[in-house]
Amino acid sequence: MTLDWADLTDNPFDLFVRWYDEALAHDPESNAMALATVDPSGIPDVRMVLMRGLEHGPAHAGREAIVFYTNYESHKARALHANPACAALFYWGRLEPHPSVAPVFRPARQVRIVGRAERVEVEQSDAYFAGRPRLSQLGAWASPQSQSIPDRGALLASIAEVEARFAGDAPIPRPPFWGGFRIVAERVEVWQAQAGRLHDRFEYRRTDDARSGWSVARLAP
């Protein structure tokens, strides 16, 4: 199962959506991605986060992006505020046929997105936060993300304090220090595994010249 020119789309996010939907059918956490940043002192860092939004289509032409949410005082957020250049990597492993179900095979795939991060609009963060489970909402208020804490008991005590503060059925407001980032893509690489490490790789680059707004080149594995 190779990946060739005929399999590509003019816009890399159309192919990304197709691959993501296929992965999601087998793994509900296919939105997990490795996020790489560089902190204010120049030290690189990487961690797993969850993609919580995908901005593409006519309304986002020229600014296709992926969205995630975090504490704006966390290590990753401070890094992005100082240096918005960043990269994200999605990896979806090989699917093997299983004798008890309809045969399914798919080689391993990766999508790499390189771009610049910016905060999403306040209204967008509010809307996403309002749809989170209540415990996650409480956790956003209670956890001083990336800061040192003495033990788990301190975290649970903070949760209890916040839970008492927001007792009742009233909606929990979004903390002012919590919200979303969008990574506006400048480069997108799609990768599909092949035997002998002879993988198929295509790199899209943002351009003003191409009809679709993207140029594409095949890369050696």
C-alpha positions, -999 to 999 in steps of 0.1 A, spaced: 0 0 0 20 30 -13 14 67 -11 18 84 -44 9 116 -62 -25 104 -71 -33 99 -35 -26 135 -25 -50 163 -21 -43 199 -32 -47 210 4 -28 188 30 -56 193 55 -81 174 33 -57 144 34 -51 150 71 -89 148 78 -92 116 58 -63 99 77 -75 112 110 -110 98 105 -96 64 95 -74 64 126 -102 76 149 -124 46 138 -99 23 155 -85 45 183 -105 72 202 -73 90 212 -60 95 177 -61 132 184 -30 128 206 0 147 192 35 155 203 40 193 206 75 207 203 84 241 216 115 262 225 115 280 258 127 316 264 163 303 272 165 284 239 160 249 254 137 226 233 109 206 249 82 182 237 51 167 253 19 150 243 -13 170 241 -47 165 225 -59 183 194 -93 197 202 -100 216 170 -92 216 133 -96 248 113 -98 242 76 -121 248 46 -130 279 27 -135 300 59 -99 293 69 -82 294 35 -46 305 40 -48 300 78 -54 263 82 -47 253 118 -50 228 146 -62 238 181 -53 227 216 -61 240 251 -39 245 282 -30 266 312 -15 298 299 10 298 328 23 263 319 58 256 305 44 251 270 24 282 271 52 304 284 74 289 256 49 297 229 43 333 242 81 339 240 86 320 207 55 310 188 74 288 164 64 252 171 57 218 156 32 190 161 34 153 152 6 128 149 15 91 147 -9 64 139 5 29 140 2 0 116 -32 -17 116 -30 -55 113 -58 -77 100 -76 -96 128 -91 -131 120 -122 -124 141 -133 -93 122 -133 -80 86 -97 -78 74 -82 -44 78 -46 -34 70 -30 1 70 6 10 72 18 33 99 13 70 92 26 103 104 16 139 99 40 166 109 28 202 111 52 231 115 39 266 121 33 295 146 11 295 176 -14 322 186 -41 323 212 -76 316 201 -103 341 206 -117 344 242 -152 333 229 -137 302 214 -120 293 247 -152 300 267 -173 277 244 -148 249 246 -144 251 284 -182 251 289 -184 217 272 -157 201 293 -166 175 320 -171 192 354 -141 175 370 -119 188 342 -132 223 347 -124 220 384 -90 207 376 -83 237 354 -89 260 383 -71 238 409 -39 228 392 -10 252 390 2 234 359 39 228 356 46 242 390 61 222 419 36 208 444 45 188 476 24 157 469 -8 145 454 -26 154 486 -20 190 479 -36 187 445 -67 169 459 -70 196 486 -70 222 460 -97 204 440 -118 202 471 -114 239 478 -124 248 442 -153 223 443 -166 241 475 -161 275 458 -182 264 428 -208 243 447 -243 242 432 -255 239 396 -243 272 383 -219 268 353 -182 270 362 -166 300 344 -134 295 325 -102 305 344 -87 337 329 -53 318 328 -67 289 307 -75 288 270 -66 277 236 -38 280 211 -40 275 173 -10 264 153 -13 281 119 4 257 96 33 267 74 46 232 65 28 199 65 45 165 59 26 133 53 45 101 58 35 65 52 56 35 62 70 11 36 91 -20 38 129 -16 41 125 19 56 117 32 21 89 53 34 67 76 13 70 112 23 55 144 8 60 179 21 35 207 16 47 243 20 26 274 22 29 295 -10 12 324 -27 19 310 -61 0 276 -61 -37 276 -69 -44 258 -37 -21 280 -16 3 250 -12 33 236 -31 42 200 -26 74 179 -31 83 143 -26 110 137 0 135 109 2 129 86 31 
